C-alpha cells in the first residue's frame, strides 16, 4: 500500500508505478484499475488519475451506485434514511464539539497556578477525545443497524455489480484510488466491498482516497472562506491504513502558525499520527510500518516534524 499527497499540479503517481515495476510488483504493460467515484459526475475522466499511456480501467463505482439506486429502490430508500440520521448526528456532535474546543482554548488563556491549570486542561482535552470516540461509536451503530436490516452484500443487484467489478479488475496489476468528495467515495467503496475484491494487488491512494483507507477520517480546515471551524472526526474509515490520521493539503488548510490550535489537534488524535499529506508526500507500508518520504506530522506541541517511520 502506498499513500500519496495530492496529485495536482505535479503528479508523483508515475514514479510510484515505475518503482513497483522495478521491484517486480507490477508488470510494465499491466493495466491500472482506477477508482474516481469521489469525483461523482466527473468519474472516469482520464486527467483525474495521471497514467499517461498506460492502459486503465475505471471501476465506475459511482455510476454503478446510481444504477443500483434505480434497480433496488428499497435499498436506496434505506440508504437515504441512514444518511439523514448521520447528518443529524453530525450536527449534534458539532454543537458539543464547539463548546468543548472553546472551553479548552479558554483554559489555555488562563494565568495562574500551573499544576492546577494543567490538570484542568488535561481533563478538558480528555472530554474532547471522549466526545470524538463516542461520536464515532454512534456513527458505527447507525451503520450497523442499516447493514443488519438490509444485508446489502447479499442483495441480488449488489451481488451482480460486485461480480461486474471483479471482472473489470481482471488482469489489472494495481488499483489506484483518487480523491474528491470523501463521503461519496467512502460510501461506494464500502457499499461494494471493494477492498475484498482487490486481493494482493498493490494499492495506491491519494487525498480523500488515502483518507478513506485510514481508521478515522478527520474533516478539517482552520481558515475556510466561510469562517473558522473545528476539526471534526467524521467517520470510521475502512481501517486498512492504521496508525495514521491523514490531512491532505495540510499546509494550506491548517493554521500551522498557531501551535496552540495544532497542538490541541495532535493531542486529540493520539495514539495516531497526524500526518501532513501535502503535495509530493509519500508513505509506503513496509514490514508492518509506514515509511515516509517528504512527509511531516504534527508533534503534540503542534509543530510540524519529519515523519520517518510510524507503526501500522
Secondary structure, DSSP 8 states (H G I E B T S, - for coil): -EEE---SSS--HHHHHHHHHHTTSS-TT--EEEE-GGGGGGTT-GGGS--TTS-EEE--HHHHHHHHHHH-HHHHHHHHHHHHHHHHHHHHHHHHHHHHHHHHHHHHH--S-HHHHHHHHHHHHHHHHHHHHHHHHHHHHHHHHHHHHH-GGGSHHHHHHHHHHHHHHTT-SEEEE--S-HHHHHHHHHHTTHHHHHTTSEEEEETHHHHTTBSEEEE--TT-TT-----EEEEE--SSBTTEEEEETHHHHS-TT-HHHHHHHHHHHTTSEEEEE-TT-EEEEETTEEEEES-EEE-TTS-EEE--EEE-
